[in-house]
Amino acid sequence: MLSPKGMQRRKFLTLFAGTAAVAAIAGCSKDDSGDGGIYLGKDDIGILNYAYALEQLEAAFYTQVAMSFYSGVTANEQALLTDIRDHEIAHREFFKKALGTNAIPALEVNFSSINFSSRDSVLGTAKVFEDLGVSAYNGAGMLIKDPQYLLLAGKIVSVEARHAALVRDLINNGSFADNTVVDMNGLDKSNPPSVVLSAAAGFLKSKLNASGLPTS
């Protein structure tokens, strides 16, 4: 019998898997990676693969964190970070299923700069990933053409923002919405794919080719 937490995760996956987006994406060919790296695609397919790449990175990171928690981790921190891991895995699997044959392959990560036994290193990296993820979805929203995909992106970015706020407060209580991520108008900051992928590249062995992504 599933636990309440397990039931919630199943409900989450069922909700996303049941959307029209899962069945609607088809017919777009995927270019070979070639020397330019793994081609993300163009238009909405490209944006979805862009999001899929980021979710792969986050899921891999939190999976590694939960495999061997840092020294001095509290029971509360273990529970919270495990929940974040499960959310990121759910996001990753949603995009993989939705993209079908248009999905990019599994990416190779590079976490050599992270000390997984150190709380400061783990939470500092989590902060980078979560803030980057929120800014990535915010920056990609204007590039999405299909309103169904935009709705789904909005649902996912709200979860990512919850993660970002939580991680920030674990590091420094009360910093969940400081001026490094929220502007003077009270709005979350956004970044275009070029900025996000440049920041993420240091954590990836795989090279990504974003040449087909829309810019406006």
N, C-alpha and C positions, 0 to 999 in steps of 0.2 A: 504494500500500500504506500502511495506517495505521501511524503510529508507535505505540510502546507506550503513550505518554500518550494518544494519540487513541483507541486501543483501550479504555483504561480509561474514558474519557469515554463512549464508545459503550456499554460494558457498564453504566455507571451509568444512562444514560438508558433502556436496554432493561429493566433491572431494575425501574425505577419505572413505566415505561410498561406493563409486563406485569402489573401488579397489578390486582386486581379493582376497586380504587378508580377506575381510569380509566373502566371501563365502567359502574360502578354509579351514578354521580351523574347523576340525570336527574329530570325532572318537577317541579322547583321553579322557579316563575316569578321573574323578576328585576324588581324595582320600577324605575320611572323615577328618574333622579337628582333631578330637580326642583331646587328652590332649596336643598334640604338637602345637596346634594352627591351623589356617586356612592354608591348604596346597596349595601352589601356583602352583604346578605341576612341570613337568620336561621339558627339552629341550626348544624349542621356546614357547610352551604354558606357561611354567613357567616364562620365561622372559617377555612375554606379560602381564601376571598377576602381575608380579613385577612392571612393568610400570603402570599398571592399579591401583595398590594400591597407588603408589605415586601420580598419577593424582587425585585419590579420595581425598587424603589428601589435596592437593593444592586447589582443587575445593571447598572443605568444608571450608578451611581457608578464601579464598577470598570471598566466599558467605557470611560468617559471617562478614567480614570487610565491605562489601557493604551494609549490612542490617542496620548498624549503624556506620557511619564513625567516626573516632577519632576526638577529639576536635581540632579545628583550621585547619581542612583539607581545602585545596583550591579547587576551581572548577576544575582546571587542574589535581590535584591529584585524585579527584573523578573520572574524566573521564578516566584517565590512569589505575587506579586500577579496574574500572569496565570493561575495555577492557581486562585486564589480567584475571579477573574472567571469562569472556565469553570464552576466549581461553582455560582456564583450564577445564571448563565444557565441551567444545567441545572435548578436548582430552579424558576426562573421558568417555564420551558417545561413542566416536569412539572405544575405547578399549572394552567397555562393549558389543557393537554390534558385533565387530570382534570376540570376544571370544565366544559369544553365550552361550551355556550350559556349557562351560568350564570356564566361568568367576567366579571368587571368589565373595562372597556376598558383599553387602555394608558394609563398615567398620565403626566401632564406633571410633570417634576421642576423643582426650583429649586435650582441649585447656585451661586447668585451669591455666597454667603458663603464658598465654598471657593476657595483659591488652588492650582490644580492644578500649578503650577510649584514649589510649596514642599513639601518633604518633611514638615515639621512639620504643615502644614495637611492634607495628604492622609492621613498616618498618624493624625493626631488625629481626623479625620472617620471614617476606617475603624474606629478604636477605638469611637467612638460608635455606629456602625451595628452592629458585631459584638456589642458588649455589649448593645445594645438588642434585637437579634435573638434572642440567647440568652434574655434575660429575657422576651421576647414569647412564644416557644414554651413556656417553662416556665410562664408564666402562663395560656396558652391550653389546656394539656394537660387540666386538670380540666374544661374546658368541652366537650370533644369527646365525643360519644356513641358513634360507631362505633369499635370497637376496631381496625379496619384503619387508619383515619385516625390514630388515636393512635400506632400502631406506626410509621407513616410519618413522623409528626411527630417521634417520638423519634429516628429515623435521621437526619433532617435537622438537628435541633438539635445532635446530636453533632458533625456537620460544622461547624456554625456556631461551636460552642465551640472547635474546633480552630483555626478562623480567628481567633477572638478572642484565644486564647492566643498565636498567632503574631504578630499585629499588636502586642499588648502587649509582647512580647519584642523586636520590632523597635524600639519606642520606648524601652523601658527593660528591659534583660535581667534576667530573674528576676521580673518583675511579672505573669507569666501568670495567676496565681491569687491576687492579693492580696485584702485584706479589703474592697475596694470592689465586688467581684463575687462573692466567696465568703464566706458567713456563718460564724459561730463553730462551727456544726455541720458545716462542710465541704460545705455545699450551695450550688449556684448560686442567685443571687437571681432572683426572678421579678417581673413587672409585669403588671397587667391591661391589656386592650386600650385602655382610656381613657387610661392613662398613656403607653403606647407610641405611640399615634396622635397624642397631643398633642406628643410629642417629635419625631415624624417630620414633622409638619405644616410645620415650617420649611423642609423640603427638598422640598416638593411644591407645585406650582401647583394641581394638582387637589385638590378638597375631597372628603373621604370622609364618608359617612353611616354610622355604626356603630350606629345606633339599634336595629337588629334583632339584634345580637349577644347571645348568652346571657351572663348575669353569674354564674350558679352552676350 
